[in-house]
Amino acid sequence: MSALTGRKIVVTAGATIEAIDPVRFLSNRSSGKQGYLIAEALAHRGADVRLVSGPTCLPCPLDVTRIDIESARDMLAAVEAELPADAFIAVAAVADWRPAETHTRKAEKSAQGTMLQLVENPDILKYVANLAHNRPPLVVGFAAETHDVSERAHKKRLRKGCDWIVANDVSGDAMGGEENAAVLITNDGEETWPRTRKVAIAALLADRIETALAKM
């Protein structure tokens, strides 16, 4: 029997969208593929996976419970509702900022243009990693970087307070493609995973999570 059998794991995936008005929004290029594959790999090993997903065209993996959300605040609320859990894997590319005001009607263009005021979104990874109660025993974040990948990811892990960071270089087609390369950073050091299919990256991470939770 797998060490993940019956373990509740919350995974976030995809992008969030932050509404400007009923037509327009702010978002990013995340396809959700890596997060969905990680959820699938964990479920295949027997975990009770709750996938909190931003809008995507991907089908829900077999034996995974998906919770659909749109905004970062929606995602945070959905994650909180699923705690406590044995692990939290924050794969989603959460929008850092949202419009300070969401218009109920489509905003009209003007010759002078419109200044869009932004406010900061909640930092879901940092919030969960620093919970006084209901903090999952294993909290894993992702760092999508375009340069100085390892150095920036090491700093992010300490800044967020999470146990592990999976860092990947998204300067190419990683956010929408079928392949990825990553570095797993833990308190013990780092492990490099050369470029391969995202399904293989998901399997590697699921194996490491299974080994870690077996010891907890």
C-alpha positions in Angstrom: 0.0 0.0 0.0 1.2 3.5 -0.9 2.1 5.9 1.9 -0.3 8.3 0.2 -3.3 6.1 0.5 -6.1 8.1 2.2 -3.8 11.1 2.7 -5.6 14.4 1.9 -3.6 16.7 -0.4 -4.7 20.1 -1.6 -3.2 21.1 -5.0 -3.7 24.5 -6.7 -3.4 24.8 -10.4 -3.9 27.1 -13.4 -4.0 30.9 -13.4 -6.4 33.1 -11.5 -8.3 35.8 -13.3 -9.0 39.2 -11.8 -12.0 41.0 -13.2 -11.8 44.6 -14.5 -15.4 44.6 -15.7 -17.7 41.9 -17.1 -15.6 41.6 -20.2 -12.0 42.3 -19.3 -9.6 40.8 -16.7 -6.0 40.5 -15.7 -4.3 37.1 -15.8 -1.2 35.2 -16.9 -0.1 32.5 -19.3 -0.4 29.4 -17.0 -2.1 26.5 -18.7 -2.6 24.5 -15.5 -1.0 21.4 -17.1 1.7 20.8 -14.6 -0.7 21.2 -11.6 -3.2 18.8 -13.1 -0.6 16.2 -13.8 0.7 16.5 -10.2 -2.9 16.0 -8.9 -3.3 13.0 -11.2 0.0 11.5 -10.0 -0.9 11.9 -6.4 -4.3 10.4 -6.9 -2.8 7.5 -8.7 -0.8 6.7 -5.6 -4.0 6.7 -3.5 -4.1 10.2 -2.2 -7.4 12.0 -1.6 -6.7 15.0 -3.8 -8.6 18.3 -3.8 -7.6 20.3 -6.9 -8.4 24.0 -6.5 -8.3 25.2 -10.1 -8.4 28.5 -11.9 -10.2 28.6 -15.3 -8.7 26.0 -17.8 -9.9 23.8 -20.6 -8.3 20.7 -19.0 -10.5 17.7 -17.9 -10.5 16.9 -14.2 -8.1 13.9 -13.6 -9.6 10.6 -12.6 -10.3 10.2 -8.8 -9.6 13.9 -8.1 -12.1 16.3 -6.6 -11.9 19.6 -8.4 -13.0 22.9 -6.9 -13.4 25.6 -9.6 -12.5 29.2 -8.8 -11.7 32.4 -10.7 -9.9 35.0 -8.5 -7.0 34.8 -6.0 -9.4 35.6 -3.2 -11.7 32.7 -4.4 -8.7 30.4 -4.4 -7.6 31.3 -0.9 -11.2 30.8 0.5 -11.4 27.4 -1.3 -8.0 26.3 0.1 -8.9 27.3 3.6 -12.1 25.3 3.3 -10.1 22.2 2.5 -7.8 22.4 5.5 -6.6 20.5 7.5 -4.7 18.4 5.0 -1.6 16.3 5.0 0.1 18.4 2.3 -0.5 21.6 0.3 1.0 21.9 -3.2 0.8 25.4 -4.5 1.3 25.0 -8.3 -1.1 27.7 -9.4 0.2 30.9 -11.0 -1.8 33.3 -8.8 -2.1 36.9 -10.0 0.0 39.1 -7.7 -2.3 42.1 -8.3 -6.0 42.8 -9.0 -7.9 46.0 -10.0 -8.8 48.1 -7.0 -12.3 48.4 -8.4 -14.3 46.0 -10.5 -16.9 47.7 -12.7 -20.3 46.2 -13.0 -20.7 47.5 -16.5 -18.2 47.4 -19.4 -15.8 50.3 -19.0 -15.8 52.6 -22.1 -12.7 53.6 -23.9 -11.6 57.3 -23.8 -9.2 59.3 -25.9 -7.1 60.0 -22.8 -7.0 56.3 -21.7 -7.8 55.0 -18.3 -5.4 54.6 -15.3 -5.9 51.2 -13.8 -5.4 51.2 -10.0 -4.1 47.9 -8.6 -4.1 46.4 -5.2 -2.1 43.4 -3.9 -3.7 39.9 -3.9 -3.4 37.6 -0.9 -0.2 35.5 -0.9 -1.8 32.0 -0.6 1.5 30.1 -0.3 2.8 32.3 2.5 -0.5 32.3 4.3 -0.8 28.5 4.4 2.9 28.1 5.3 2.6 30.3 8.3 -0.6 29.2 9.7 -0.6 28.8 13.5 -3.3 26.1 13.3 -4.1 23.6 10.5 -0.7 24.1 8.8 -0.2 21.0 6.6 2.9 19.0 7.6 4.3 19.5 4.1 3.9 22.8 2.2 5.3 22.9 -1.3 5.4 26.0 -3.5 6.4 26.6 -7.1 8.7 29.4 -8.4 8.2 30.4 -12.0 11.4 32.3 -12.9 13.0 33.7 -16.1 16.5 34.2 -14.7 18.7 33.3 -11.7 16.3 30.4 -11.2 18.0 28.6 -8.3 19.1 31.7 -6.4 15.7 33.3 -6.6 13.9 30.1 -5.6 16.1 29.6 -2.5 15.2 33.1 -1.4 11.5 32.5 -2.1 11.4 29.4 0.0 12.8 31.3 3.0 10.6 34.3 2.4 7.4 32.3 2.1 8.2 29.9 4.9 7.3 26.7 3.0 9.1 23.4 3.2 10.0 22.9 -0.4 10.1 25.0 -3.6 9.9 23.6 -7.1 11.7 26.1 -9.3 11.3 26.2 -13.1 12.5 28.4 -15.9 9.5 29.7 -17.8 11.4 32.0 -20.2 10.6 29.5 -23.0 7.4 27.6 -23.6 7.2 25.9 -20.2 3.9 27.6 -19.2 2.0 26.3 -22.2 4.1 23.4 -23.5 4.3 19.7 -22.7 7.8 19.8 -21.2 9.5 21.3 -18.2 12.8 21.4 -16.3 12.8 22.0 -12.6 14.9 22.2 -9.4 13.5 20.8 -6.2 14.8 22.9 -3.3 14.5 21.7 0.3 16.2 22.4 3.6 18.6 19.7 2.7 19.7 21.2 -0.6 18.6 21.0 -4.2 17.8 18.3 -6.8 17.9 19.1 -10.5 15.4 17.5 -12.8 16.5 18.0 -16.5 14.0 19.0 -19.1 11.5 16.2 -19.7 7.7 15.8 -20.2 5.6 17.4 -17.5 4.1 14.0 -16.7 7.6 12.8 -15.6 8.1 15.9 -13.5 4.8 15.2 -11.8 5.8 11.6 -11.1 9.1 12.7 -9.6 7.5 15.2 -7.3 4.8 12.7 -6.3 7.5 10.1 -5.4 9.3 12.7 -3.2 6.0 13.6 -1.5 5.2 10.0 -0.8 8.6 9.4 0.7 8.3 12.5 2.9 4.8 11.8 4.2 5.8 8.2 5.0 8.1 9.6 7.6 5.5 12.0 9.1 
